[in-house]
Amino acid sequence: MQSVVSSQQYVLDLEQKVDAHIRERVLEGQFMRELMAGTLPLETFRGWSRHWYTYALEINTAISCLYHRFGWLWRKYPDFEDFISERVSEEAGEPGPGGHIRTFETLAAAVGLTRDDLTTQQLLPGLRAGIDYYVRVIFEGTPHEIGAVLLNEKAHGAIVFGEIYQALKKPPYSLSEEQLLYFSLHSVADMDHGTENRNFFIKLLEREPVQERPGWGMEYTTMTWAEIFGRFFDEVYAEYGPRG
């Protein structure tokens, strides 16, 4: 990036593109339209929950590996080290031991799933491919490609999980605030994370020469993850949704 202004504009434009794609692919998809209308069968949401547990867990554990993988970057820029260390500690330690994933277990119990249901679930092939894509980006991507893919976090949490939280509070689901802590936690935290991710990516573009792998790149990497997130809901609905 040639200047602070162009770096900021690039990131804002890419973030807006991600947000628009998520709104179209997820909020306008069959799963979310029925959930927000209160007509999605609980069994379909159970299917979603069985598979999202592994997604959430593998996202969090992959992120923790960034602290080791890019040690040179964190040592070079103390504010970047603050960014990654705070993110890892939050995911693993808030609101208590085990981190955010434990609140998902509470949600699962509320809809009739045991912890074993979550931990032993074999992902649908497309969903396994989806989360393996993300993990591969974290383990193989350049810092700039990873900075770009993190722009998805706000859209996933603040936009989609915020809507899921609101829908599940209402009849016919009528879940409690305690049972919905996973979604309320993410709808708030991921808005903050969105700002932090955006600022990290802008600073990275300003400070380090852009690195993109042939066939990958910043925009491709983040927009592919946005599309994969949409396909998660589609595939769950196709497997667990109402049969005509």
Long-range contacts (C-beta under 8 A, 24 or more apart in sequence): 1-205, 1-206, 1-210, 4-202, 4-206, 7-202, 7-205, 7-206, 8-202, 10-205, 11-151, 11-198, 11-201, 11-202, 11-205, 12-198, 14-148, 14-151, 14-218, 14-219, 14-222, 15-151, 15-154, 15-194, 15-198, 17-219, 17-223, 18-151, 18-152, 18-155, 18-222, 18-223, 18-226, 19-154, 19-155, 19-159, 21-223, 21-226, 21-227, 21-230, 22-152, 22-155, 22-156, 22-159, 22-160, 22-226, 22-229, 22-230, 23-155, 23-159, 25-226, 25-227, 25-229, 25-230, 25-231, 25-233, 26-159, 26-160, 26-229, 26-230, 26-233, 27-159, 27-160, 27-163, 29-230, 29-233, 29-234, 29-237, 30-234, 30-237, 30-241, 31-233, 31-234, 31-236, 31-237, 31-241, 32-160, 32-163, 32-164, 32-233, 35-163, 35-164, 35-167, 35-168, 36-163, 36-166, 36-167, 38-167, 38-170, 38-171, 38-172, 38-173, 40-241, 41-241, 41-242, 42-111, 42-112, 42-172, 42-173, 43-240, 44-236, 44-237, 44-240, 44-241, 44-242, 45-111, 45-168, 45-173, 46-111, 46-112, 46-113, 46-240, 47-236, 47-239, 47-240, 48-233, 48-236, 48-240, 49-104, 49-107, 49-108, 49-111, 49-113, 49-118, 50-113, 50-117, 50-118, 50-121, 51-121, 51-123, 51-124, 51-127, 51-232, 51-236, 52-104, 52-232, 53-101, 53-104, 53-105, 53-108, 53-118, 53-119, 53-121, 54-118, 54-121, 54-123, 54-131, 55-127, 55-130, 55-131, 55-232, 56-100, 56-101, 56-104, 57-101, 58-131, 58-134, 58-135, 59-131, 59-134, 60-91, 60-92, 60-99, 60-100, 60-101, 62-134, 62-135, 62-138, 62-139, 63-87, 63-88, 63-91, 63-138, 64-88, 64-91, 64-92, 65-138, 65-139, 66-138, 66-146, 69-138, 69-139, 70-143, 73-143, 73-208, 77-203, 77-207, 79-203, 80-200, 80-203, 80-204, 83-196, 83-200, 87-193, 87-196, 90-189, 95-181, 95-185, 100-182, 100-185, 100-186, 103-181, 103-182, 103-185, 104-182, 106-178, 106-179, 106-181, 106-182, 107-175, 107-179, 107-180, 107-181, 107-182, 107-183, 109-179, 110-175, 110-176, 110-179, 111-175, 124-235, 124-236, 124-239, 126-231, 126-235, 127-232, 127-235, 127-236, 130-228, 130-229, 130-231, 130-232, 133-224, 133-225, 133-228, 134-225, 134-228, 137-221, 137-225, 141-213, 141-216, 141-221, 142-211, 142-212, 142-213, 143-204, 143-208, 143-211, 144-201, 144-204, 144-205, 144-208, 144-210, 144-211, 144-212, 144-218, 145-211, 145-212, 145-213, 145-216, 145-217, 145-218, 145-221, 146-221, 147-197, 147-200, 147-201, 147-204, 147-205, 147-218, 148-201, 148-218, 148-219, 148-221, 148-222, 149-221, 149-222, 149-225, 150-197, 150-200, 150-201, 151-194, 151-197, 151-198, 151-201, 151-222, 152-222, 152-225, 152-226, 152-229, 153-190, 153-193, 153-194, 153-197, 154-190, 154-191, 154-193, 154-194, 154-195, 154-197, 155-194, 155-226, 156-186, 156-190, 156-229, 157-186, 157-187, 157-189, 157-190, 157-191, 157-193, 157-194, 158-186, 158-187, 158-188, 158-190, 158-191, 158-194, 160-229, 161-186, 161-187, 161-190, 162-187
